[in-house]
Amino acid sequence: MGRTIVLGLVYGSAYALLGLGIVLIYKGSRVFNFAQAEFGTVAAFTVYLARSNGLPYPIAIVLALAVAVLMGLAVERFVVQPLFDAPKVTLLVATAGVALGSIALQLFLGGAKLRAYPPAIRGTAFRPFGVATTWQQLLIVFALVVFAVALAAFFSRSFLGLAVLAVAQEPTAANLSGISVKRVSALVWGLAALLGGAAGVLATALQESGFTPGYVTANFLIFAFVASVIGGITSLPGAVVGGLVLGVAQQVTLTYVGEIGWVRDNLPGSQEIMTFVLLLVILTFRPNGLLGKEA
């Protein structure tokens, strides 16, 4: 059981980091960003390339996060702004196009071969419940805590944070009061890209067998969306709670349900089935999510 909880918190933290970015953009523009996980994949490729060229790990990570933020700003400037007044569904489809274009470019430049880079910190950190927890696993959880606390302080104590909240609640009134809606949009996309980049860099290092183009999108994006909706798509704390709840629930399913003979033979996707059962159950009783409020 201890291993199940630890792995659930680790993967749940990755979902939560991506989910925070999804919620940030939804709060700011009411758009679901399907390119969120590609910020993470691009950041992971940047770390791989930087390490392959001999750069120290800390510099590689900083460079990767910078590339992710630049990608987020570029998407906001060249995709979101031109479609600022378009129907929201148009923006949603545009972000899906960005994700597909990013994956296609990765395939074109480097092919579909597996790549891998080592954890930022090797070795076992400690053994809660008698389960060996690596420093890399601990680093993902720590990163979630740091980003969650930083975002809480940003939105409660800074003028920029209050400006983002004002634009999210009433963009027209915020614009009339002197707040630049487009600059706030760029800020939100930059922050979301930073969160996606952090999730991609840290989670991909756990994949010892290697990763391919679109890795974070294929393995984390849908779960991050589900976590965001479970927690409340308008709630940043909800994204954290939803990610951790979903991560633990998935690992419990894999450990105790997925190993039942009939389930293993007939329902190989038990983890995915449980994910959407959990989503349906929570939304049946809490339509706005665990911590969400009516938009």
Residue pairs with C-beta under 8 A, 6 or more apart in sequence:
1 129
1 255
2 128
2 129
2 130
2 131
3 129
3 131
3 255
4 248
4 251
4 252
4 254
4 255
4 256
5 129
5 248
5 251
6 128
6 129
6 131
6 133
6 137
7 137
7 247
7 251
8 244
8 247
8 248
8 249
8 250
8 251
8 252
9 141
9 244
9 247
9 248
10 137
10 140
10 141
10 206
10 247
11 203
11 247
11 250
11 251
12 227
12 243
12 244
12 245
12 246
12 247
12 248
13 140
13 141
13 143
13 144
13 243
13 244
13 247
14 140
14 199
14 202
14 203
14 220
14 224
14 243
14 247
15 220
15 223
15 224
15 227
15 242
15 243
15 246
15 247
16 144
16 148
16 224
16 227
16 239
16 240
16 242
16 243
16 244
16 247
17 140
17 143
17 144
17 147
17 195
17 196
17 198
17 199
17 202
17 243
18 36
18 37
18 40
18 195
18 196
18 199
18 216
18 220
18 221
18 224
18 227
18 243
19 224
19 225
19 227
19 228
19 231
19 239
19 240
19 242
19 243
20 147
20 148
20 151
20 192
20 195
20 236
20 239
20 240
21 33
21 36
21 39
21 191
21 192
21 193
21 194
21 195
21 196
22 32
22 33
22 36
22 192
22 224
22 225
22 228
22 233
22 239
23 228
23 231
23 233
23 234
23 235
23 236
23 238
23 239
24 188
24 191
24 192
24 195
24 236
25 31
25 32
25 33
25 36
25 188
25 189
25 192
26 32
26 33
26 228
26 233
26 234
27 164
27 165
27 168
27 188
27 234
27 236
28 164
28 167
28 168
28 184
28 185
28 188
29 80
29 88
29 91
29 185
29 188
30 88
30 295
31 80
31 88
31 91
31 92
31 95
32 92
32 95
32 225
33 95
33 192
34 92
34 95
34 96
34 98
34 99
34 221
35 75
35 95
35 96
35 98
35 99
35 102
36 95
36 192
36 196
36 221
36 224
37 99
37 196
37 199
37 200
37 216
37 217
37 220
37 221
37 224
38 71
38 98
38 99
38 102
38 103
38 196
38 214
38 216
38 217
39 68
39 71
39 72
39 192
39 193
39 196
39 197
39 200
40 68
40 196
40 197
40 198
40 199
40 200
40 201
40 203
40 204
40 216
40 220
41 102
41 103
41 106
41 200
41 204
41 211
41 213
41 214
41 215
41 216
41 217
42 67
42 68
42 71
42 102
42 106
42 197
42 200
43 64
43 65
43 67
43 68
43 196
43 197
43 198
43 200
43 201
44 64
44 117
44 200
44 201
44 204
44 211
44 215
44 216
45 106
45 110
45 115
46 60
46 63
46 64
46 67
46 68
47 60
47 61
47 63
47 64
47 117
47 201
47 204
47 205
48 115
48 116
48 117
50 59
50 60
50 63
50 64
51 57
51 60
51 117
51 118
55 63
57 120
61 120
61 201
64 197
64 201
65 194
65 197
65 198
65 201
67 197
68 193
68 194
68 196
68 197
68 200
69 190
69 193
69 194
69 197
70 193
71 193
72 189
72 190
72 192
72 193
72 194
72 196
73 186
73 189
73 190
73 193
75 95
75 98
75 189
75 193
76 185
76 186
76 189
76 190
77 186
79 94
79 95
79 98
80 91
80 94
80 185
80 189
81 182
81 185
83 90
83 91
83 94
84 182
84 185
99 214
99 217
102 214
103 213
103 214
103 217
106 213
106 214
107 213
110 213
112 212
112 213
113 212
114 209
114 210
114 211
114 212
115 210
115 211
115 212
116 207
116 208
116 209
116 210
116 211
117 204
117 205
118 205
119 134
119 135
119 136
119 139
119 205
119 206
120 135
120 136
120 139
120 202
120 205
121 135
121 136
121 139
122 134
122 135
122 136
123 134
123 135
124 132
124 133
124 134
124 135
125 133
125 134
125 135
125 137
125 138
126 133
127 133
136 202
136 205
136 206
137 206
139 202
140 202
140 203
140 206
143 198
143 202
144 240
144 243
147 195
147 198
148 236
148 237
148 240
151 191
151 236
152 236
152 237
154 160
154 161
155 161
155 162
155 164
155 165
155 236
160 184
160 187
163 174
163 179
163 184
164 184
164 187
164 188
166 173
166 174
166 177
166 179
167 174
167 175
167 179
167 181
167 184
167 185
171 181
174 181
174 184
175 181
196 216
199 216
199 220
200 216
203 216
203 220
204 211
204 215
204 216
207 215
223 246
223 250
223 275
224 243
226 242
226 246
226 275
226 276
226 278
226 279
227 239
227 242
227 243
227 245
227 246
227 247
228 238
228 239
228 242
229 242
229 279
229 283
229 289
230 238
230 241
230 242
230 245
230 246
230 278
230 279
230 282
230 283
230 289
230 290
231 237
231 238
231 239
231 240
231 241
231 242
231 243
231 245
231 289
231 290
231 291
231 292
232 238
232 239
232 242
232 288
232 289
232 290
232 291
232 292
232 293
233 289
233 292
233 295
234 288
234 292
234 293
234 295
235 289
235 291
235 292
235 293
237 291
238 289
238 290
238 291
238 292
241 290
241 291
242 289
242 290
245 278
245 290
246 275
246 278
249 274
249 275
249 278
250 271
250 274
250 275
253 270
253 271
253 274
254 270
254 271
257 263
257 270
257 274
258 264
258 270
258 271
263 270
267 273
282 289
282 290
283 289
286 292
288 294
288 295
